[in-house]
Amino acid sequence: MNKIKFAVIACSKVANNRFIPALLKSNLGKLEFIASRDKDKAKMYAEKFGCTKYGNYSDAFSDPNIDAVYISTPIIHKKELALKSALFNKHAIVEKPAFLNLDDSIEVLNIFKAKKLHFFENWMFKCHPQHIEFKKLLNGNNFGRIKYFSSQFTYPTPAEGDIRLNPK
């Protein structure tokens, strides 16, 4: 079986720390291309991960050897890049959240469906093994009668000036 050849769109921390290392261990996928708005950054990531091809986003989408893209940009760019992926007949994994609103999701998913392309929102928290373990604890009556439950997902606040804190 041939491996799925991926282009990584954007040199994010998630791509660096999670996606690319997992892809390099995969029996099904292969890192083929690193793309960034900053060609020097793309080159740095490519060298770090042993990838020989790098460039800008358009270079990645137009590469005929790419089967799928992993999009890890700020949310404001994801719809446009997902649509470009479909235009170039590339499957897509888009880092969460994939869309700003329901209308955008319907538009993009309809295009992927019509073109028989796969679209996946990379949202690992939905299926995290901790949820199963917690449900077992609850079902096992380990806590007595539960009257109130509150939960919150948090992560470290990004540094001042981080693009994720820019409301525009």
OpenMM code with the backbone's topology and positions (N, CA, C; nanometers):
from openmm import Vec3, app, unit

residues = "MET ASN LYS ILE LYS PHE ALA VAL ILE ALA CYS SER LYS VAL ALA ASN ASN ARG PHE ILE PRO ALA LEU LEU LYS SER ASN LEU GLY LYS LEU GLU PHE ILE ALA SER ARG ASP LYS ASP LYS ALA LYS MET TYR ALA GLU LYS PHE GLY CYS THR LYS TYR GLY ASN TYR SER ASP ALA PHE SER ASP PRO ASN ILE ASP ALA VAL TYR ILE SER THR PRO ILE ILE HIS LYS LYS GLU LEU ALA LEU LYS SER ALA LEU PHE ASN LYS HIS ALA ILE VAL GLU LYS PRO ALA PHE LEU ASN LEU ASP ASP SER ILE GLU VAL LEU ASN ILE PHE LYS ALA LYS LYS LEU HIS PHE PHE GLU ASN TRP MET PHE LYS CYS HIS PRO GLN HIS ILE GLU PHE LYS LYS LEU LEU ASN GLY ASN ASN PHE GLY ARG ILE LYS TYR PHE SER SER GLN PHE THR TYR PRO THR PRO ALA GLU GLY ASP ILE ARG LEU ASN PRO LYS".split()
positions = [
    Vec3(0.0842, -0.1190, 0.0000),
    Vec3(0.0000, 0.0000, 0.0000),
    Vec3(0.0882, 0.1247, 0.0000),
    Vec3(0.0567, 0.2185, -0.0865),
    Vec3(0.1306, 0.3441, -0.0906),
    Vec3(0.0894, 0.4336, 0.0252),
    Vec3(0.1859, 0.5032, 0.0801),
    Vec3(0.1572, 0.5960, 0.1891),
    Vec3(0.0908, 0.7224, 0.1344),
    Vec3(0.0051, 0.7813, 0.2161),
    Vec3(-0.0582, 0.9085, 0.1815),
    Vec3(0.0465, 1.0177, 0.1999),
    Vec3(0.0706, 1.0944, 0.0945),
    Vec3(0.1727, 1.1998, 0.0987),
    Vec3(0.1098, 1.3304, 0.1442),
    Vec3(0.1596, 1.3819, 0.2582),
    Vec3(0.1043, 1.5012, 0.3215),
    Vec3(0.1909, 1.6243, 0.2998),
    Vec3(0.1230, 1.7366, 0.2833),
    Vec3(0.1860, 1.8677, 0.2938),
    Vec3(0.1358, 1.9293, 0.4232),
    Vec3(0.2258, 1.9827, 0.5018),
    Vec3(0.1897, 2.0534, 0.6241),
    Vec3(0.1791, 2.2009, 0.5887),
    Vec3(0.0593, 2.2566, 0.6098),
    Vec3(0.0335, 2.3971, 0.5790),
    Vec3(0.0404, 2.4758, 0.7094),
    Vec3(0.1489, 2.5462, 0.7288),
    Vec3(0.1776, 2.6338, 0.8438),
    Vec3(0.2671, 2.5625, 0.9445),
    Vec3(0.3663, 2.6322, 0.9886),
    Vec3(0.4649, 2.5803, 1.0842),
    Vec3(0.4240, 2.6190, 1.2259),
    Vec3(0.3198, 2.5561, 1.2732),
    Vec3(0.2651, 2.5859, 1.4062),
    Vec3(0.3309, 2.4986, 1.5124),
    Vec3(0.3055, 2.5334, 1.6377),
    Vec3(0.3558, 2.4514, 1.7487),
    Vec3(0.2907, 2.3138, 1.7474),
    Vec3(0.1617, 2.3077, 1.7149),
    Vec3(0.0922, 2.1785, 1.7105),
    Vec3(0.1521, 2.0915, 1.6001),
    Vec3(0.1794, 2.1505, 1.4856),
    Vec3(0.2427, 2.0745, 1.3772),
    Vec3(0.3797, 2.0235, 1.4214),
    Vec3(0.4561, 2.1111, 1.4833),
    Vec3(0.5916, 2.0786, 1.5272),
    Vec3(0.5930, 1.9736, 1.6386),
    Vec3(0.5088, 1.9921, 1.7375),
    Vec3(0.5127, 1.9070, 1.8565),
    Vec3(0.4290, 1.7808, 1.8461),
    Vec3(0.3253, 1.7822, 1.7650),
    Vec3(0.2315, 1.6698, 1.7640),
    Vec3(0.2149, 1.6039, 1.6265),
    Vec3(0.1693, 1.6831, 1.5274),
    Vec3(0.1300, 1.6217, 1.4009),
    Vec3(0.2483, 1.5626, 1.3249),
    Vec3(0.3517, 1.6425, 1.3034),
    Vec3(0.4640, 1.5916, 1.2237),
    Vec3(0.5312, 1.4717, 1.2913),
    Vec3(0.5606, 1.4771, 1.4219),
    Vec3(0.6188, 1.3569, 1.4838),
    Vec3(0.5298, 1.2329, 1.4698),
    Vec3(0.3986, 1.2505, 1.4824),
    Vec3(0.3078, 1.1360, 1.4659),
    Vec3(0.3086, 1.0867, 1.3207),
    Vec3(0.3106, 1.1799, 1.2267),
    Vec3(0.3132, 1.1435, 1.0849),
    Vec3(0.4406, 1.0659, 1.0511),
    Vec3(0.5522, 1.1063, 1.1082),
    Vec3(0.6788, 1.0375, 1.0815),
    Vec3(0.6785, 0.8938, 1.1345),
    Vec3(0.5966, 0.8655, 1.2356),
    Vec3(0.5861, 0.7297, 1.2906),
    Vec3(0.4796, 0.6466, 1.2190),
    Vec3(0.3995, 0.7105, 1.1351),
    Vec3(0.2857, 0.6449, 1.0716),
    Vec3(0.3283, 0.5438, 0.9655),
    Vec3(0.2536, 0.4344, 0.9594),
    Vec3(0.2719, 0.3368, 0.8522),
    Vec3(0.1892, 0.3736, 0.7299),
    Vec3(0.0988, 0.4705, 0.7452),
    Vec3(0.0061, 0.5051, 0.6369),
    Vec3(0.0326, 0.6405, 0.5726),
    Vec3(0.1003, 0.7303, 0.6455),
    Vec3(0.1240, 0.8641, 0.5934),
    Vec3(0.2718, 0.8955, 0.5811),
    Vec3(0.3018, 0.9932, 0.4949),
    Vec3(0.4405, 1.0333, 0.4711),
    Vec3(0.4466, 1.1853, 0.4631),
    Vec3(0.5439, 1.2445, 0.5296),
    Vec3(0.5668, 1.3879, 0.5210),
    Vec3(0.6350, 1.4166, 0.3880),
    Vec3(0.5678, 1.4908, 0.3026),
    Vec3(0.6178, 1.5175, 0.1676),
    Vec3(0.6581, 1.6629, 0.1473),
    Vec3(0.5926, 1.7558, 0.2193),
    Vec3(0.6127, 1.8980, 0.1908),
    Vec3(0.5823, 1.9797, 0.3163),
    Vec3(0.6612, 2.0823, 0.3417),
    Vec3(0.6355, 2.1782, 0.4502),
    Vec3(0.6110, 2.3138, 0.3857),
    Vec3(0.4984, 2.3770, 0.4204),
    Vec3(0.4640, 2.5071, 0.3631),
    Vec3(0.4437, 2.6103, 0.4724),
    Vec3(0.4898, 2.7310, 0.4440),
    Vec3(0.4731, 2.8427, 0.5365),
    Vec3(0.4657, 2.9718, 0.4564),
    Vec3(0.4100, 3.0756, 0.5189),
    Vec3(0.4142, 3.2083, 0.4565),
    Vec3(0.5581, 3.2580, 0.4532),
    Vec3(0.6413, 3.2076, 0.5430),
    Vec3(0.7815, 3.2451, 0.5556),
    Vec3(0.8669, 3.1274, 0.5060),
    Vec3(0.9275, 3.1442, 0.3890),
    Vec3(1.0028, 3.0338, 0.3284),
    Vec3(1.1195, 2.9876, 0.4163),
    Vec3(1.1815, 3.0810, 0.4895),
    Vec3(1.2911, 3.0423, 0.5793),
    Vec3(1.2409, 2.9512, 0.6918),
    Vec3(1.1214, 2.9804, 0.7426),
    Vec3(1.0639, 2.8964, 0.8474),
    Vec3(1.0300, 2.7584, 0.7915),
    Vec3(0.9747, 2.7547, 0.6701),
    Vec3(0.9436, 2.6263, 0.6061),
    Vec3(1.0716, 2.5441, 0.5880),
    Vec3(1.1792, 2.6106, 0.5460),
    Vec3(1.3070, 2.5420, 0.5272),
    Vec3(1.3581, 2.4863, 0.6604),
    Vec3(1.3471, 2.5657, 0.7663),
    Vec3(1.3929, 2.5230, 0.8985),
    Vec3(1.3168, 2.3972, 0.9436),
    Vec3(1.1820, 2.3977, 0.9282),
    Vec3(1.1022, 2.2813, 0.9655),
    Vec3(1.1384, 2.1623, 0.8776),
    Vec3(1.1549, 2.1865, 0.7482),
    Vec3(1.1881, 2.0777, 0.6560),
    Vec3(1.3200, 2.0121, 0.6965),
    Vec3(1.4187, 2.0935, 0.7275),
    Vec3(1.5485, 2.0384, 0.7698),
    Vec3(1.5352, 1.9618, 0.9010),
    Vec3(1.4596, 2.0175, 0.9941),
    Vec3(1.4412, 1.9527, 1.1251),
    Vec3(1.3797, 1.8136, 1.1108),
    Vec3(1.2831, 1.8006, 1.0180),
    Vec3(1.2095, 1.6745, 1.0068),
    Vec3(1.2511, 1.5898, 0.8861),
    Vec3(1.3612, 1.6275, 0.8201),
    Vec3(1.4127, 1.5467, 0.7098),
    Vec3(1.3256, 1.5481, 0.5863),
    Vec3(1.2588, 1.6579, 0.5623),
    Vec3(1.1718, 1.6717, 0.4458),
    Vec3(1.2475, 1.7516, 0.3383),
    Vec3(1.2499, 1.7024, 0.2172),
    Vec3(1.3289, 1.7677, 0.1123),
    Vec3(1.2523, 1.8769, 0.0378),
    Vec3(1.1197, 1.8803, 0.0515),
    Vec3(1.0402, 1.9785, -0.0223),
    Vec3(0.9763, 2.0789, 0.0732),
    Vec3(0.9907, 2.2069, 0.0401),
    Vec3(0.9311, 2.3129, 0.1198),
    Vec3(0.9052, 2.4335, 0.0306),
    Vec3(0.8193, 2.5232, 0.0791),
    Vec3(0.7871, 2.6446, 0.0040),
    Vec3(0.6670, 2.7132, 0.0652),
    Vec3(0.5940, 2.7872, -0.0192),
    Vec3(0.4757, 2.8576, 0.0307),
    Vec3(0.3514, 2.7700, 0.0135),
    Vec3(0.2384, 2.8214, 0.0587),
    Vec3(0.1142, 2.7428, 0.0538),
    Vec3(0.0788, 2.7020, -0.0893),
    Vec3(0.0887, 2.7961, -0.1833),
    Vec3(0.0536, 2.7660, -0.3228),
    Vec3(0.1422, 2.6561, -0.3799),
    Vec3(0.2708, 2.6582, -0.3440),
    Vec3(0.3618, 2.5519, -0.3893),
    Vec3(0.3122, 2.4151, -0.3429),
    Vec3(0.2676, 2.4088, -0.2190),
    Vec3(0.2206, 2.2814, -0.1645),
    Vec3(0.0936, 2.2339, -0.2339),
    Vec3(-0.0028, 2.3237, -0.2493),
    Vec3(-0.1294, 2.2831, -0.3121),
    Vec3(-0.1098, 2.2404, -0.4573),
    Vec3(-0.0204, 2.3064, -0.5276),
    Vec3(-0.0027, 2.2758, -0.6702),
    Vec3(0.0895, 2.1564, -0.6953),
    Vec3(0.1532, 2.1040, -0.5921),
    Vec3(0.2411, 1.9886, -0.6085),
    Vec3(0.1564, 1.8653, -0.6398),
    Vec3(0.1754, 1.8050, -0.7571),
    Vec3(0.0922, 1.6898, -0.7953),
    Vec3(0.1176, 1.5642, -0.7121),
    Vec3(0.2278, 1.5610, -0.6373),
    Vec3(0.2580, 1.4430, -0.5556),
    Vec3(0.1873, 1.4432, -0.4213),
    Vec3(0.1264, 1.5554, -0.3836),
    Vec3(0.0597, 1.5670, -0.2542),
    Vec3(-0.0809, 1.5085, -0.2628),
    Vec3(-0.1117, 1.4170, -0.1703),
    Vec3(-0.2454, 1.3567, -0.1632),
    Vec3(-0.3359, 1.4315, -0.0665),
    Vec3(-0.2766, 1.4831, 0.0416),
    Vec3(-0.3557, 1.5433, 0.1492),
    Vec3(-0.2758, 1.6547, 0.2147),
    Vec3(-0.3493, 1.7471, 0.2770),
    Vec3(-0.2846, 1.8561, 0.3497),
    Vec3(-0.3303, 1.8541, 0.4950),
    Vec3(-0.2406, 1.8997, 0.5794),
    Vec3(-0.2712, 1.9228, 0.7204),
    Vec3(-0.2637, 2.0733, 0.7392),
    Vec3(-0.3770, 2.1365, 0.7727),
    Vec3(-0.3862, 2.2820, 0.7843),
    Vec3(-0.3857, 2.3207, 0.9314),
    Vec3(-0.2830, 2.3978, 0.9690),
    Vec3(-0.2653, 2.4354, 1.1092),
    Vec3(-0.2443, 2.5858, 1.1233),
    Vec3(-0.3262, 2.6611, 1.0539),
    Vec3(-0.3191, 2.8073, 1.0587),
    Vec3(-0.4177, 2.8609, 1.1620),
    Vec3(-0.4114, 2.9907, 1.1926),
    Vec3(-0.5190, 3.0500, 1.2727),
    Vec3(-0.6532, 3.0312, 1.2014),
    Vec3(-0.7598, 3.0263, 1.2776),
    Vec3(-0.8923, 2.9923, 1.2246),
    Vec3(-0.9371, 3.0823, 1.1097),
    Vec3(-0.8976, 3.2060, 1.1090),
    Vec3(-0.9434, 3.3001, 1.0072),
    Vec3(-0.9010, 3.2574, 0.8659),
    Vec3(-0.7971, 3.1758, 0.8544),
    Vec3(-0.7466, 3.1328, 0.7236),
    Vec3(-0.7935, 2.9931, 0.6827),
    Vec3(-0.8559, 2.9211, 0.7736),
    Vec3(-0.8824, 2.7792, 0.7483),
    Vec3(-0.9850, 2.7538, 0.6384),
    Vec3(-1.0910, 2.8317, 0.6320),
    Vec3(-1.1919, 2.8101, 0.5270),
    Vec3(-1.1284, 2.8277, 0.3894),
    Vec3(-1.0578, 2.9371, 0.3707),
    Vec3(-0.9936, 2.9662, 0.2424),
    Vec3(-0.8979, 2.8538, 0.2022),
    Vec3(-0.8186, 2.8062, 0.2979),
    Vec3(-0.7218, 2.7013, 0.2674),
    Vec3(-0.7890, 2.5663, 0.2451),
    Vec3(-0.8964, 2.5389, 0.3169),
    Vec3(-0.9719, 2.4152, 0.2926),
    Vec3(-1.0322, 2.4167, 0.1520),
    Vec3(-1.0864, 2.5311, 0.1121),
    Vec3(-1.1424, 2.5421, -0.0230),
    Vec3(-1.0339, 2.5262, -0.1289),
    Vec3(-0.9164, 2.5811, -0.1026),
    Vec3(-0.8049, 2.5660, -0.1962),
    Vec3(-0.7630, 2.4193, -0.2043),
    Vec3(-0.7663, 2.3514, -0.0915),
    Vec3(-0.7356, 2.2090, -0.0893),
    Vec3(-0.8312, 2.1325, -0.1811),
    Vec3(-0.9593, 2.1619, -0.1690),
    Vec3(-1.0583, 2.0947, -0.2542),
    Vec3(-1.0376, 2.1305, -0.4010),
    Vec3(-1.0059, 2.2560, -0.4279),
    Vec3(-0.9817, 2.3009, -0.5652),
    Vec3(-0.8697, 2.2190, -0.6297),
    Vec3(-0.7682, 2.1851, -0.5513),
    Vec3(-0.6556, 2.1079, -0.6021),
    Vec3(-0.6711, 1.9577, -0.5761),
    Vec3(-0.7931, 1.9159, -0.5363),
    Vec3(-0.8252, 1.7742, -0.5150),
    Vec3(-0.7358, 1.7074, -0.4110),
    Vec3(-0.7169, 1.7775, -0.2994),
    Vec3(-0.6392, 1.7241, -0.1883),
    Vec3(-0.7333, 1.6980, -0.0701),
    Vec3(-0.7180, 1.5842, -0.0065),
    Vec3(-0.7886, 1.5573, 0.1176),
    Vec3(-0.7325, 1.6525, 0.2236),
    Vec3(-0.8081, 1.6739, 0.3325),
    Vec3(-0.7621, 1.7705, 0.4322),
    Vec3(-0.7871, 1.7239, 0.5741),
    Vec3(-0.6865, 1.7470, 0.6571),
    Vec3(-0.6999, 1.7414, 0.8024),
    Vec3(-0.6809, 1.8856, 0.8480),
    Vec3(-0.7804, 1.9390, 0.9171),
    Vec3(-0.7751, 2.0784, 0.9605),
    Vec3(-0.7742, 2.0823, 1.1124),
    Vec3(-0.6768, 2.1538, 1.1656),
    Vec3(-0.6648, 2.1649, 1.3106),
    Vec3(-0.7885, 2.2339, 1.3673),
    Vec3(-0.8313, 2.1926, 1.4841),
    Vec3(-0.9491, 2.2474, 1.5485),
    Vec3(-0.9287, 2.3921, 1.5904),
    Vec3(-1.0289, 2.4730, 1.5991),
    Vec3(-1.1563, 2.4551, 1.5308),
    Vec3(-1.1399, 2.4821, 1.3820),
    Vec3(-1.2122, 2.4081, 1.3007),
    Vec3(-1.1975, 2.4190, 1.1561),
    Vec3(-1.2735, 2.5381, 1.0985),
    Vec3(-1.3813, 2.5790, 1.1652),
    Vec3(-1.4676, 2.6811, 1.1053),
    Vec3(-1.5059, 2.7895, 1.2050),
    Vec3(-1.5330, 2.9057, 1.1517),
    Vec3(-1.5804, 3.0179, 1.2320),
    Vec3(-1.7294, 3.0074, 1.2620),
    Vec3(-1.8040, 2.9401, 1.1729),
    Vec3(-1.9491, 2.9339, 1.1896),
    Vec3(-2.0071, 2.8169, 1.1110),
    Vec3(-2.1348, 2.7906, 1.1326),
    Vec3(-2.2035, 2.6790, 1.0685),
    Vec3(-2.2089, 2.6943, 0.9174),
    Vec3(-2.2371, 2.8135, 0.8678),
    Vec3(-2.2468, 2.8341, 0.7233),
    Vec3(-2.1165, 2.7973, 0.6523),
    Vec3(-2.0033, 2.8379, 0.7096),
    Vec3(-1.8739, 2.8026, 0.6504),
    Vec3(-1.8551, 2.6518, 0.6479),
    Vec3(-1.8925, 2.5855, 0.7552),
    Vec3(-1.8749, 2.4397, 0.7603),
    Vec3(-1.9605, 2.3700, 0.6556),
    Vec3(-2.0830, 2.4127, 0.6404),
    Vec3(-2.1720, 2.3517, 0.5405),
    Vec3(-2.1162, 2.3718, 0.4003),
    Vec3(-2.0719, 2.4930, 0.3704),
    Vec3(-2.0165, 2.5227, 0.2383),
    Vec3(-1.8955, 2.4336, 0.2068),
    Vec3(-1.8008, 2.4293, 0.2972),
    Vec3(-1.6785, 2.3522, 0.2738),
    Vec3(-1.7084, 2.2029, 0.2664),
    Vec3(-1.7856, 2.1518, 0.3612),
    Vec3(-1.8125, 2.0076, 0.3636),
    Vec3(-1.8923, 1.9621, 0.2418),
    Vec3(-1.9825, 2.0453, 0.1932),
    Vec3(-2.0564, 2.0110, 0.0710),
    Vec3(-1.9632, 1.9994, -0.0498),
    Vec3(-1.8656, 2.0875, -0.0581),
    Vec3(-1.7698, 2.0818, -0.1690),
    Vec3(-1.6835, 1.9561, -0.1577),
    Vec3(-1.6359, 1.9258, -0.0381),
    Vec3(-1.5558, 1.8040, -0.0198),
    Vec3(-1.6383, 1.6800, -0.0541),
    Vec3(-1.7629, 1.6780, -0.0122),
    Vec3(-1.8497, 1.5629, -0.0409),
    Vec3(-1.8727, 1.5488, -0.1906),
    Vec3(-1.8999, 1.6597, -0.2583),
    Vec3(-1.9254, 1.6567, -0.4029),
    Vec3(-1.8022, 1.6076, -0.4795),
    Vec3(-1.6851, 1.6416, -0.4291),
    Vec3(-1.5614, 1.6017, -0.4967),
    Vec3(-1.5081, 1.4671, -0.4466),
    Vec3(-1.5825, 1.4053, -0.3550),
    Vec3(-1.5436, 1.2755, -0.2967),
    Vec3(-1.4049, 1.2829, -0.2304),
    Vec3(-1.3857, 1.3927, -0.1584),
    Vec3(-1.2626, 1.4131, -0.0829),
    Vec3(-1.2914, 1.3971, 0.0662),
    Vec3(-1.1925, 1.3538, 0.1413),
    Vec3(-1.2061, 1.3390, 0.2859),
    Vec3(-1.1698, 1.4686, 0.3564),
    Vec3(-1.2504, 1.5036, 0.4564),
    Vec3(-1.2249, 1.6195, 0.5397),
    Vec3(-1.2316, 1.5737, 0.6845),
    Vec3(-1.1298, 1.6093, 0.7625),
    Vec3(-1.1259, 1.5684, 0.9016),
    Vec3(-1.0851, 1.6865, 0.9876),
    Vec3(-1.1644, 1.7144, 1.0900),
    Vec3(-1.1263, 1.8163, 1.1871),
    Vec3(-1.0471, 1.7470, 1.2967),
    Vec3(-0.9257, 1.7914, 1.3175),
    Vec3(-0.8344, 1.7283, 1.4115),
    Vec3(-0.8666, 1.7737, 1.5540),
    Vec3(-0.9638, 1.7056, 1.6122),
    Vec3(-1.0159, 1.7423, 1.7444),
    Vec3(-1.0055, 1.6233, 1.8372),
    Vec3(-0.8887, 1.6013, 1.8929),
    Vec3(-0.8636, 1.4808, 1.9719),
    Vec3(-0.9400, 1.4753, 2.1031),
    Vec3(-0.9801, 1.5898, 2.1548),
    Vec3(-1.0437, 1.5903, 2.2863),
    Vec3(-1.1775, 1.5170, 2.2877),
    Vec3(-1.2453, 1.5146, 2.1739),
    Vec3(-1.3761, 1.4498, 2.1667),
    Vec3(-1.3665, 1.3005, 2.2010),
    Vec3(-1.2574, 1.2375, 2.1678),
    Vec3(-1.2426, 1.0926, 2.1875),
    Vec3(-1.1298, 1.0591, 2.2839),
    Vec3(-1.0995, 1.1477, 2.3734),
    Vec3(-0.9871, 1.1252, 2.4645),
    Vec3(-1.0172, 1.0087, 2.5592),
    Vec3(-0.9216, 0.9192, 2.5819),
    Vec3(-0.9423, 0.8040, 2.6707),
    Vec3(-0.9821, 0.8420, 2.8131),
    Vec3(-0.9479, 0.9617, 2.8582),
    Vec3(-0.9864, 1.0045, 2.9927),
    Vec3(-1.1385, 1.0081, 3.0080),
    Vec3(-1.2099, 1.0375, 2.9006),
    Vec3(-1.3563, 1.0440, 2.9080),
    Vec3(-1.4153, 0.9074, 2.9430),
    Vec3(-1.3610, 0.8029, 2.8848),
    Vec3(-1.4088, 0.6673, 2.9122),
    Vec3(-1.3824, 0.6313, 3.0588),
    Vec3(-1.2637, 0.6645, 3.1059),
    Vec3(-1.2283, 0.6338, 3.2447),
    Vec3(-1.3172, 0.7101, 3.3434),
    Vec3(-1.3429, 0.8360, 3.3135),
    Vec3(-1.4284, 0.9144, 3.4026),
    Vec3(-1.5715, 0.8603, 3.4027),
    Vec3(-1.6194, 0.8201, 3.2850),
    Vec3(-1.7543, 0.7629, 3.2765),
    Vec3(-1.7631, 0.6331, 3.3589),
    Vec3(-1.6582, 0.5520, 3.3560),
    Vec3(-1.6541, 0.4299, 3.4377),
    Vec3(-1.6630, 0.4649, 3.5862),
    Vec3(-1.5898, 0.5666, 3.6274),
    Vec3(-1.5944, 0.6098, 3.7675),
    Vec3(-1.7360, 0.6538, 3.8059),
    Vec3(-1.7999, 0.7313, 3.7184),
    Vec3(-1.9356, 0.7783, 3.7473),
    Vec3(-2.0347, 0.6619, 3.7532),
    Vec3(-2.0250, 0.5714, 3.6569),
    Vec3(-2.1179, 0.4587, 3.6512),
    Vec3(-2.0952, 0.3584, 3.7638),
    Vec3(-1.9779, 0.3595, 3.8213),
    Vec3(-1.9462, 0.2670, 3.9295),
    Vec3(-1.9874, 0.3175, 4.0666),
    Vec3(-2.0583, 0.4303, 4.0703),
    Vec3(-2.1040, 0.4885, 4.1967),
    Vec3(-1.9893, 0.5116, 4.2953),
    Vec3(-1.8771, 0.5528, 4.2449),
    Vec3(-1.7598, 0.5788, 4.3281),
    Vec3(-1.7702, 0.7087, 4.4067),
    Vec3(-1.8657, 0.7914, 4.3731),
    Vec3(-1.8741, 0.9237, 4.4349),
    Vec3(-2.0014, 0.9439, 4.5166),
    Vec3(-2.0875, 0.8469, 4.5202),
    Vec3(-2.2164, 0.8678, 4.5846),
    Vec3(-2.3074, 0.9441, 4.4890),
    Vec3(-2.4105, 1.0025, 4.5451),
    Vec3(-2.5070, 1.0775, 4.4624),
    Vec3(-2.4449, 1.2105, 4.4195),
    Vec3(-2.4398, 1.2336, 4.2900),
    Vec3(-2.3823, 1.3570, 4.2374),
    Vec3(-2.4914, 1.4616, 4.2272),
    Vec3(-2.4694, 1.5752, 4.2884),
    Vec3(-2.5669, 1.6839, 4.2866),
    Vec3(-2.5267, 1.7937, 4.1887),
    Vec3(-2.3983, 1.8054, 4.1649),
    Vec3(-2.3512, 1.9128, 4.0789),
    Vec3(-2.2162, 1.8733, 4.0194),
    Vec3(-2.1955, 1.9059, 3.8939),
    Vec3(-2.0686, 1.8791, 3.8279),
    Vec3(-2.0327, 1.9982, 3.7405),
    Vec3(-1.9098, 2.0415, 3.7471),
    Vec3(-1.8615, 2.1513, 3.6636),
    Vec3(-1.7280, 2.1094, 3.6039),
    Vec3(-1.7083, 2.1407, 3.4774),
    Vec3(-1.5849, 2.1047, 3.4089),
    Vec3(-1.5421, 2.2216, 3.3215),
    Vec3(-1.4121, 2.2329, 3.3018),
    Vec3(-1.3610, 2.3403, 3.2183),
    Vec3(-1.2350, 2.2930, 3.1483),
    Vec3(-1.2269, 2.3194, 3.0183),
    Vec3(-1.1058, 2.2903, 2.9431),
    Vec3(-1.0201, 2.4164, 2.9431),
    Vec3(-0.8978, 2.4028, 2.9846),
    Vec3(-0.8084, 2.5188, 2.9870),
    Vec3(-0.6744, 2.4821, 2.9252),
    Vec3(-0.6011, 2.5827, 2.8890),
    Vec3(-0.4654, 2.5652, 2.8412),
    Vec3(-0.3888, 2.6923, 2.8756),
    Vec3(-0.2574, 2.6871, 2.8760),
    Vec3(-0.1810, 2.8069, 2.9121),
    Vec3(-0.2132, 2.9232, 2.8171),
    Vec3(-0.2287, 3.0411, 2.8724),
    Vec3(-0.2567, 3.1586, 2.7915),
    Vec3(-0.1359, 3.1878, 2.7030),
    Vec3(-0.1601, 3.2087, 2.5730),
    Vec3(-0.0482, 3.2418, 2.4837),
    Vec3(0.0190, 3.3733, 2.5247),
    Vec3(0.1429, 3.3896, 2.4848),
    Vec3(0.2190, 3.5105, 2.5160),
    Vec3(0.1548, 3.6331, 2.4511),
    Vec3(0.1737, 3.7462, 2.5137),
    Vec3(0.1212, 3.8718, 2.4606),
    Vec3(0.1729, 3.8907, 2.3178),
    Vec3(0.0825, 3.9327, 2.2282),
    Vec3(0.1182, 3.9518, 2.0882),
    Vec3(0.0958, 3.8286, 2.0021),
    Vec3(0.0602, 3.7146, 2.0628),
    Vec3(0.0342, 3.5923, 1.9880),
    Vec3(-0.0851, 3.6139, 1.8960),
    Vec3(-0.0769, 3.5643, 1.7739),
    Vec3(-0.1819, 3.5856, 1.6734),
    Vec3(-0.3167, 3.5318, 1.7189),
    Vec3(-0.3185, 3.4298, 1.8058),
    Vec3(-0.4462, 3.3719, 1.8521),
    Vec3(-0.5222, 3.4672, 1.9435),
    Vec3(-0.4548, 3.5697, 1.9947),
    Vec3(-0.5215, 3.6676, 2.0818),
    Vec3(-0.5687, 3.7904, 2.0042),
    Vec3(-0.5430, 3.7927, 1.8752),
    Vec3(-0.5834, 3.9063, 1.7914),
    Vec3(-0.7263, 3.8831, 1.7425),
    Vec3(-0.8235, 3.9629, 1.7876),
    Vec3(-0.9625, 3.9380, 1.7483),
    Vec3(-0.9893, 3.9580, 1.5994),
    Vec3(-0.9023, 4.0263, 1.5294),
    Vec3(-0.9204, 4.0449, 1.3845),
    Vec3(-0.8768, 3.9212, 1.3086),
] * unit.nanometer
topology = app.Topology()
chain = topology.addChain("A")
for resn in residues:
    res = topology.addResidue(resn, chain)
    for name in ("N", "CA", "C"):
        topology.addAtom(name, app.Element.getBySymbol(name[0]), res)
